Amino acid sequence: MIVITAPTGDIGRQVVQHLLMSSAPIRVIVRDPSHLAEDVRGSVELVKGSHGDPGVLNEAFSGADAVFWLVPPDPKAVSVKAAYVDFTRPAAAILKEQDIKRVVSITALGRGSPFADQAGFVTGSMAMDDLIASTGVAFRGLAMPSLMDNIARQATAIRDQGKFFLPISGGLKLPSVATRDIAAVAARWLLDNSWTGQSEVPVLGPEDISFNDMAEIISDVLGKEVSYQQISLDAYKARFVQFGMSNAMAQGMTDMAWAKDQGLDLAVSRTPDNSTQTSFRQWCEDTLKPAVLG
């Protein structure tokens, strides 16, 4: 039995789809089952509620072999630590009690970087990994750079202004990965019952690419001029606060962006094993173009 958390999010939804192509029994923890596709609801075992709730976790983890762990967004959390570490504490305790064999988690690149303890959400994510690992469970933390899919959140600005915005240097080449590739890697680890031990698994996408490079590719794919504009860290934080994020979480997002601009995501050397398939151009064709052009 494989337990999937956050099964309606960008990554979790795709993990479920991969697993449904196998014969593995699947159990999902979901607050609102209506957010699952109808075919998924009919093919998995449902546990309704939050995976921050000990009672829900006890039910979901009972008899399970493996868990896919992904912390849900909590924009109003009082701190990054609360959003990542405190949310995960009930799961860490129940992993021991229920004798779960393996956990695959979505985490962030940056461990070993001089900026790892100043990187906001990344710092919180790594502390969450340490908590899970402290239980002794076999653990793989899939360490992500920035997601290509986050660019789609600026589809309206790309369409209406011909621009997208971040506080990271436009010429800095960094790894970037598509959520479809993360889900495929996660599914492979979840379906493999042979591994033990604890380690981080970087998932770097196919190449390092700058935001200026991305703007050129987006322009080519959309057939219109699109440029990248670097904004200040203060403006970046203010935007999150404007949309209702707590000051602590907005600062966590800002600290993460600052650390990435310092090279946080370059702490891991690229290899064929940690490089995934989907290019930024292919992602633009498949995902961004429909989002921008409707």
TORMI-985597 format. One line per field, with one value per residue (C-alpha): residue in three letters; residue number from 1; chain; x, y, z. Coordinates in pm, 1 decimal, padded with zeros to 6 digits. Example, Ala and Ser with C-alpha at 12.3 -4.5 7.8 and 13.67 -1.06 7.14 Angstrom:
% residues 2
aa: ALA | SER
i: 1 | 2
ch: A | A
east: 01230.0 | 01367.0
north: -00450.0 | -00106.0
up: 00780.0 | 00714.0
% end
This chain:
% residues 294
aa: MET | ILE | VAL | ILE | THR | ALA | PRO | THR | GLY | ASP | ILE | GLY | ARG | GLN | VAL | VAL | GLN | HIS | LEU | LEU | MET | SER | SER | ALA | PRO | ILE | ARG | VAL | ILE | VAL | ARG | ASP | PRO | SER | HIS | LEU | ALA | GLU | ASP | VAL | ARG | GLY | SER | VAL | GLU | LEU | VAL | LYS | GLY | SER | HIS | GLY | ASP | PRO | GLY | VAL | LEU | ASN | GLU | ALA | PHE | SER | GLY | ALA | ASP | ALA | VAL | PHE | TRP | LEU | VAL | PRO | PRO | ASP | PRO | LYS | ALA | VAL | SER | VAL | LYS | ALA | ALA | TYR | VAL | ASP | PHE | THR | ARG | PRO | ALA | ALA | ALA | ILE | LEU | LYS | GLU | GLN | ASP | ILE | LYS | ARG | VAL | VAL | SER | ILE | THR | ALA | LEU | GLY | ARG | GLY | SER | PRO | PHE | ALA | ASP | GLN | ALA | GLY | PHE | VAL | THR | GLY | SER | MET | ALA | MET | ASP | ASP | LEU | ILE | ALA | SER | THR | GLY | VAL | ALA | PHE | ARG | GLY | LEU | ALA | MET | PRO | SER | LEU | MET | ASP | ASN | ILE | ALA | ARG | GLN | ALA | THR | ALA | ILE | ARG | ASP | GLN | GLY | LYS | PHE | PHE | LEU | PRO | ILE | SER | GLY | GLY | LEU | LYS | LEU | PRO | SER | VAL | ALA | THR | ARG | ASP | ILE | ALA | ALA | VAL | ALA | ALA | ARG | TRP | LEU | LEU | ASP | ASN | SER | TRP | THR | GLY | GLN | SER | GLU | VAL | PRO | VAL | LEU | GLY | PRO | GLU | ASP | ILE | SER | PHE | ASN | ASP | MET | ALA | GLU | ILE | ILE | SER | ASP | VAL | LEU | GLY | LYS | GLU | VAL | SER | TYR | GLN | GLN | ILE | SER | LEU | ASP | ALA | TYR | LYS | ALA | ARG | PHE | VAL | GLN | PHE | GLY | MET | SER | ASN | ALA | MET | ALA | GLN | GLY | MET | THR | ASP | MET | ALA | TRP | ALA | LYS | ASP | GLN | GLY | LEU | ASP | LEU | ALA | VAL | SER | ARG | THR | PRO | ASP | ASN | SER | THR | GLN | THR | SER | PHE | ARG | GLN | TRP | CYS | GLU | ASP | THR | LEU | LYS | PRO | ALA | VAL | LEU | GLY
i: 1 | 2 | 3 | 4 | 5 | 6 | 7 | 8 | 9 | 10 | 11 | 12 | 13 | 14 | 15 | 16 | 17 | 18 | 19 | 20 | 21 | 22 | 23 | 24 | 25 | 26 | 27 | 28 | 29 | 30 | 31 | 32 | 33 | 34 | 35 | 36 | 37 | 38 | 39 | 40 | 41 | 42 | 43 | 44 | 45 | 46 | 47 | 48 | 49 | 50 | 51 | 52 | 53 | 54 | 55 | 56 | 57 | 58 | 59 | 60 | 61 | 62 | 63 | 64 | 65 | 66 | 67 | 68 | 69 | 70 | 71 | 72 | 73 | 74 | 75 | 76 | 77 | 78 | 79 | 80 | 81 | 82 | 83 | 84 | 85 | 86 | 87 | 88 | 89 | 90 | 91 | 92 | 93 | 94 | 95 | 96 | 97 | 98 | 99 | 100 | 101 | 102 | 103 | 104 | 105 | 106 | 107 | 108 | 109 | 110 | 111 | 112 | 113 | 114 | 115 | 116 | 117 | 118 | 119 | 120 | 121 | 122 | 123 | 124 | 125 | 126 | 127 | 128 | 129 | 130 | 131 | 132 | 133 | 134 | 135 | 136 | 137 | 138 | 139 | 140 | 141 | 142 | 143 | 144 | 145 | 146 | 147 | 148 | 149 | 150 | 151 | 152 | 153 | 154 | 155 | 156 | 157 | 158 | 159 | 160 | 161 | 162 | 163 | 164 | 165 | 166 | 167 | 168 | 169 | 170 | 171 | 172 | 173 | 174 | 175 | 176 | 177 | 178 | 179 | 180 | 181 | 182 | 183 | 184 | 185 | 186 | 187 | 188 | 189 | 190 | 191 | 192 | 193 | 194 | 195 | 196 | 197 | 198 | 199 | 200 | 201 | 202 | 203 | 204 | 205 | 206 | 207 | 208 | 209 | 210 | 211 | 212 | 213 | 214 | 215 | 216 | 217 | 218 | 219 | 220 | 221 | 222 | 223 | 224 | 225 | 226 | 227 | 228 | 229 | 230 | 231 | 232 | 233 | 234 | 235 | 236 | 237 | 238 | 239 | 240 | 241 | 242 | 243 | 244 | 245 | 246 | 247 | 248 | 249 | 250 | 251 | 252 | 253 | 254 | 255 | 256 | 257 | 258 | 259 | 260 | 261 | 262 | 263 | 264 | 265 | 266 | 267 | 268 | 269 | 270 | 271 | 272 | 273 | 274 | 275 | 276 | 277 | 278 | 279 | 280 | 281 | 282 | 283 | 284 | 285 | 286 | 287 | 288 | 289 | 290 | 291 | 292 | 293 | 294
ch: A | A | A | A | A | A | A | A | A | A | A | A | A | A | A | A | A | A | A | A | A | A | A | A | A | A | A | A | A | A | A | A | A | A | A | A | A | A | A | A | A | A | A | A | A | A | A | A | A | A | A | A | A | A | A | A | A | A | A | A | A | A | A | A | A | A | A | A | A | A | A | A | A | A | A | A | A | A | A | A | A | A | A | A | A | A | A | A | A | A | A | A | A | A | A | A | A | A | A | A | A | A | A | A | A | A | A | A | A | A | A | A | A | A | A | A | A | A | A | A | A | A | A | A | A | A | A | A | A | A | A | A | A | A | A | A | A | A | A | A | A | A | A | A | A | A | A | A | A | A | A | A | A | A | A | A | A | A | A | A | A | A | A | A | A | A | A | A | A | A | A | A | A | A | A | A | A | A | A | A | A | A | A | A | A | A | A | A | A | A | A | A | A | A | A | A | A | A | A | A | A | A | A | A | A | A | A | A | A | A | A | A | A | A | A | A | A | A | A | A | A | A | A | A | A | A | A | A | A | A | A | A | A | A | A | A | A | A | A | A | A | A | A | A | A | A | A | A | A | A | A | A | A | A | A | A | A | A | A | A | A | A | A | A | A | A | A | A | A | A | A | A | A | A | A | A | A | A | A | A | A | A | A | A | A | A | A | A | A | A | A | A | A | A
east: 00000.0 | 00131.0 | -00005.3 | -00011.8 | -00039.7 | -00140.6 | -00295.5 | -00473.1 | -00166.6 | 00051.8 | 00298.1 | 00079.6 | -00187.4 | 00069.9 | 00223.8 | -00119.0 | -00159.9 | 00174.9 | 00089.1 | -00250.7 | -00067.0 | 00080.9 | -00091.4 | 00005.3 | -00277.1 | -00304.4 | -00447.4 | -00476.6 | -00523.2 | -00744.7 | -00939.7 | -01207.4 | -01246.7 | -01447.6 | -01119.7 | -00999.2 | -01084.9 | -01377.2 | -01166.1 | -00914.4 | -01183.9 | -01300.4 | -00951.4 | -00796.3 | -00875.8 | -00973.4 | -00892.9 | -01061.6 | -00886.2 | -00553.3 | -00222.6 | -00132.2 | -00400.3 | -00274.9 | -00609.5 | -00615.9 | -00255.3 | -00317.1 | -00594.8 | -00402.5 | -00072.2 | -00225.9 | -00088.4 | 00096.7 | 00443.8 | 00541.0 | 00441.1 | 00473.6 | 00513.7 | 00449.7 | 00369.7 | 00073.2 | 00100.5 | 00018.0 | 00050.6 | -00079.3 | 00149.3 | 00310.1 | 00656.7 | 00834.9 | 00921.1 | 00553.4 | 00463.8 | 00722.3 | 00856.2 | 00563.7 | 00317.2 | 00527.7 | 00571.4 | 00255.7 | 00360.4 | 00710.6 | 00568.7 | 00321.4 | 00580.4 | 00750.8 | 00429.6 | 00295.6 | 00631.8 | 00623.6 | 00906.8 | 00984.1 | 00913.3 | 00965.8 | 00947.6 | 00949.4 | 01217.6 | 01456.5 | 01810.2 | 02064.2 | 02200.1 | 02571.5 | 02547.5 | 02679.3 | 02332.3 | 02137.3 | 02055.7 | 01937.4 | 01713.7 | 01360.9 | 01136.4 | 01441.6 | 01579.1 | 01241.1 | 01219.2 | 01559.3 | 01469.0 | 01155.8 | 01374.8 | 01594.0 | 01287.1 | 01162.9 | 01509.6 | 01539.6 | 01263.5 | 01499.0 | 01263.9 | 01418.8 | 01401.6 | 01457.8 | 01424.9 | 01369.7 | 01555.6 | 01411.8 | 01544.1 | 01290.2 | 00995.1 | 00926.2 | 00557.8 | 00590.4 | 00636.3 | 00279.3 | 00158.4 | 00261.4 | 00065.9 | -00152.2 | 00149.8 | 00312.1 | -00004.6 | -00091.7 | 00248.6 | 00485.7 | 00692.7 | 00752.3 | 00915.8 | 01141.0 | 01415.4 | 01686.4 | 01955.5 | 01840.4 | 02170.4 | 02228.7 | 02200.5 | 02023.3 | 01862.3 | 01487.5 | 01257.5 | 00906.1 | 00662.6 | 00585.6 | 00946.1 | 00940.7 | 00625.6 | 00781.5 | 01089.5 | 00874.0 | 00660.8 | 00968.4 | 01097.3 | 00755.7 | 00709.2 | 01057.6 | 01045.7 | 01413.1 | 01585.0 | 01692.8 | 01892.8 | 01850.6 | 01968.5 | 01884.6 | 01798.7 | 01853.5 | 01613.2 | 01766.2 | 01580.9 | 01777.3 | 01995.1 | 02088.3 | 01901.3 | 01873.0 | 01554.9 | 01681.2 | 01714.0 | 01361.4 | 01227.9 | 01379.6 | 01226.3 | 00886.3 | 00896.9 | 00971.8 | 00701.9 | 00432.6 | 00528.6 | 00541.2 | 00812.4 | 00840.7 | 01110.2 | 01227.2 | 01245.2 | 01437.0 | 01257.1 | 01375.7 | 01345.6 | 01128.2 | 00885.3 | 00879.5 | 00789.7 | 00531.0 | 00349.1 | 00304.1 | 00183.1 | -00061.4 | -00210.3 | -00265.1 | 00048.9 | 00170.1 | 00477.0 | 00681.4 | 00591.3 | 00643.6 | 00985.5 | 01049.8 | 00974.1 | 01200.0 | 01487.5 | 01461.8 | 01481.3 | 01781.3 | 01962.8 | 01889.8 | 02034.6 | 02350.9 | 02380.2 | 02197.7 | 02075.3 | 02425.7 | 02557.5 | 02491.8 | 02688.5 | 02479.0 | 02502.8 | 02302.1 | 02135.8 | 02001.7 | 01904.4 | 01547.9 | 01397.3 | 01151.7 | 01318.5 | 01195.0 | 01091.5 | 00885.0 | 00724.7 | 00637.8 | 00474.1 | 00275.1 | 00189.7 | 00269.5 | 00136.3 | -00213.8 | -00212.1 | -00122.5 | -00325.2 | -00623.6
north: 00000.0 | 00342.2 | 00652.2 | 00978.1 | 01316.5 | 01635.1 | 01429.1 | 01725.0 | 01949.4 | 01986.6 | 01717.7 | 01484.1 | 01464.9 | 01348.4 | 01100.5 | 00941.7 | 00914.4 | 00735.5 | 00494.3 | 00415.4 | 00265.6 | 00007.0 | -00263.4 | -00104.0 | -00030.5 | 00342.7 | 00534.3 | 00912.2 | 01168.2 | 01445.7 | 01726.3 | 01737.5 | 01423.5 | 01620.5 | 01782.8 | 01445.6 | 01337.2 | 01094.1 | 00810.2 | 00860.2 | 00854.1 | 00520.1 | 00370.3 | 00461.2 | 00427.1 | 00763.8 | 00900.3 | 01235.8 | 01512.1 | 01687.0 | 01505.0 | 01732.2 | 01560.0 | 01267.7 | 01088.2 | 01107.2 | 00991.9 | 00694.4 | 00577.4 | 00646.6 | 00492.1 | 00173.3 | -00122.5 | 00100.5 | 00028.2 | 00359.8 | 00726.9 | 01014.0 | 01322.2 | 01673.2 | 01962.4 | 02167.9 | 02545.1 | 02744.2 | 03109.6 | 03234.6 | 03023.2 | 03204.8 | 03089.6 | 02879.4 | 02634.8 | 02597.5 | 02538.3 | 02265.7 | 02118.1 | 02158.5 | 02038.6 | 01724.0 | 01638.1 | 01421.7 | 01224.2 | 01169.4 | 01025.2 | 00798.2 | 00674.3 | 00506.8 | 00372.1 | 00229.0 | 00087.1 | 00253.0 | 00112.1 | 00395.8 | 00768.6 | 00971.4 | 01345.4 | 01656.4 | 01891.1 | 02155.8 | 02185.0 | 02364.9 | 02126.4 | 02189.1 | 02539.6 | 02829.6 | 02982.3 | 02678.6 | 02825.0 | 03159.5 | 03031.6 | 03066.2 | 02789.1 | 02584.0 | 02598.5 | 02488.5 | 02207.0 | 02068.8 | 02084.1 | 01883.7 | 01622.6 | 01597.6 | 01538.9 | 01258.2 | 01102.3 | 01110.0 | 00846.8 | 00593.9 | 00527.6 | 00456.9 | 00799.9 | 00969.1 | 01346.5 | 01452.4 | 01783.7 | 02036.3 | 02354.8 | 02614.5 | 02470.4 | 02556.2 | 02537.7 | 02842.4 | 03057.4 | 02967.9 | 03161.0 | 03472.4 | 03376.9 | 03690.3 | 03921.8 | 03741.3 | 03778.4 | 04138.2 | 04297.7 | 04075.2 | 04033.9 | 03808.1 | 03910.9 | 03769.0 | 03908.3 | 03679.7 | 03797.8 | 03751.2 | 03612.0 | 03355.0 | 03001.1 | 02772.1 | 02428.7 | 02424.1 | 02121.3 | 02038.9 | 01894.6 | 01608.3 | 01489.1 | 01519.2 | 01306.4 | 01041.4 | 01017.9 | 01003.2 | 00724.0 | 00517.8 | 00537.9 | 00462.4 | 00152.9 | 00017.6 | -00175.7 | -00277.7 | 00034.3 | 00118.5 | 00393.1 | 00766.8 | 01008.3 | 01314.5 | 01269.0 | 01585.5 | 01627.9 | 01900.1 | 01912.2 | 01875.4 | 02189.8 | 02506.2 | 02800.6 | 03171.2 | 03375.4 | 03575.4 | 03243.9 | 03153.9 | 03485.5 | 03415.0 | 03068.2 | 03194.5 | 03464.5 | 03204.8 | 02963.4 | 03230.2 | 03425.0 | 03751.9 | 03946.4 | 03852.5 | 03984.1 | 03907.7 | 04187.5 | 04155.4 | 04327.4 | 04418.4 | 04180.3 | 04437.6 | 04453.4 | 04074.5 | 04043.0 | 04320.5 | 04134.7 | 03827.0 | 04037.4 | 04212.5 | 03873.5 | 03785.2 | 03591.7 | 03633.3 | 03850.9 | 03549.7 | 03341.2 | 03633.5 | 03680.5 | 03306.8 | 03331.8 | 03637.5 | 03474.7 | 03173.3 | 03394.7 | 03581.3 | 03253.9 | 03125.0 | 03448.4 | 03373.9 | 03030.8 | 02809.7 | 02572.3 | 02523.7 | 02328.7 | 01995.0 | 01891.0 | 01785.1 | 01420.8 | 01203.6 | 01038.7 | 01362.3 | 01525.4 | 01479.5 | 01492.6 | 01778.3 | 02085.2 | 02435.9 | 02471.9 | 02152.6 | 02267.7 | 02600.8 | 02424.8 | 02186.7 | 02400.8 | 02770.6 | 02832.4 | 02700.8 | 02896.5 | 03222.8 | 03187.6 | 03015.3
up: 00000.0 | -00103.2 | 00071.8 | -00126.4 | 00043.1 | -00141.2 | -00425.7 | -00587.0 | -00622.0 | -00931.6 | -00828.1 | -00621.7 | -00891.4 | -01143.4 | -00898.2 | -00858.1 | -01235.7 | -01264.9 | -00985.0 | -01134.9 | -01431.3 | -01194.0 | -00992.4 | -00660.0 | -00415.6 | -00352.6 | -00058.0 | -00073.2 | 00203.4 | 00071.6 | 00236.3 | -00033.0 | -00246.9 | -00503.8 | -00609.0 | -00734.7 | -01087.8 | -01096.1 | -01234.8 | -00953.3 | -00683.1 | -00814.2 | -00824.6 | -00489.9 | -00122.2 | 00026.2 | 00370.3 | 00416.7 | 00608.6 | 00653.4 | 00664.1 | 00952.1 | 01165.2 | 01380.2 | 01361.3 | 00982.9 | 00964.8 | 01192.3 | 00962.2 | 00641.6 | 00751.4 | 00892.3 | 00696.9 | 00451.5 | 00315.6 | 00158.9 | 00187.3 | -00057.0 | 00163.9 | 00035.3 | 00266.0 | 00139.3 | 00090.4 | 00403.5 | 00303.3 | 00638.6 | 00860.1 | 01153.8 | 01046.1 | 00786.3 | 01064.2 | 01148.6 | 00783.5 | 00728.5 | 01052.5 | 01289.6 | 01024.7 | 00977.9 | 01349.3 | 01374.9 | 01067.6 | 01204.9 | 01526.5 | 01347.1 | 01095.2 | 01389.4 | 01541.9 | 01215.5 | 01102.0 | 00758.6 | 00548.8 | 00304.9 | 00264.3 | -00053.4 | 00009.8 | -00205.5 | -00080.1 | -00211.9 | -00338.2 | -00125.8 | 00136.1 | 00169.7 | 00026.9 | 00240.1 | 00202.6 | 00322.4 | 00664.2 | 00518.7 | 00241.1 | 00378.6 | 00245.0 | 00146.1 | 00500.7 | 00636.6 | 00384.5 | 00480.4 | 00850.4 | 00764.3 | 00592.5 | 00900.3 | 01116.9 | 00892.0 | 00871.7 | 01252.1 | 01269.8 | 01107.4 | 00813.4 | 00472.9 | 00312.9 | -00020.9 | -00036.8 | -00398.5 | -00403.7 | -00645.4 | -00801.8 | -00915.4 | -01106.2 | -01467.8 | -01377.3 | -01151.4 | -01464.0 | -01562.8 | -01257.3 | -01449.2 | -01760.5 | -01735.0 | -01712.2 | -02003.9 | -02211.0 | -02118.6 | -02049.2 | -02242.2 | -01927.2 | -01628.9 | -01304.8 | -01032.7 | -00807.6 | -00951.6 | -01193.3 | -01551.0 | -01675.5 | -01398.7 | -01535.1 | -01287.0 | -01300.8 | -01362.2 | -01364.5 | -01482.5 | -01227.8 | -01469.2 | -01433.4 | -01054.8 | -01043.6 | -01266.0 | -01042.0 | -00728.7 | -00872.4 | -00959.1 | -00602.6 | -00453.7 | -00669.4 | -00591.0 | -00263.5 | -00271.2 | -00139.1 | 00214.2 | 00384.5 | 00363.3 | 00096.9 | -00105.9 | -00475.5 | -00680.7 | -00974.6 | -01189.2 | -01518.7 | -01844.3 | -01836.3 | -01652.6 | -01801.9 | -01721.6 | -01707.4 | -02005.3 | -02192.7 | -02084.4 | -02216.8 | -02559.3 | -02571.1 | -02452.3 | -02722.1 | -02986.9 | -02871.2 | -02833.5 | -03144.4 | -02949.5 | -02769.9 | -02403.5 | -02170.6 | -01820.2 | -01564.9 | -01239.7 | -00952.3 | -00604.6 | -00312.2 | -00134.8 | -00426.5 | -00444.7 | -00076.2 | -00093.9 | -00371.6 | -00151.5 | 00140.3 | -00094.0 | -00183.8 | 00182.0 | 00272.6 | 00630.0 | 00677.1 | 00789.9 | 00485.7 | 00245.9 | 00401.0 | 00359.8 | -00012.7 | -00039.0 | 00148.4 | -00080.5 | -00390.5 | -00245.7 | -00177.4 | -00528.6 | -00668.3 | -00467.7 | -00634.5 | -00383.8 | -00656.8 | -00798.3 | -00498.4 | -00675.2 | -00983.1 | -01280.7 | -01390.8 | -01631.8 | -01331.3 | -01180.2 | -01511.5 | -01632.3 | -01978.4 | -02024.2 | -02176.3 | -02103.2 | -02467.9 | -02452.5 | -02126.4 | -02288.2 | -02582.7 | -02362.4 | -02058.6 | -02084.0 | -02434.6 | -02355.3 | -02025.5 | -02199.3 | -02515.7 | -02354.2
% end
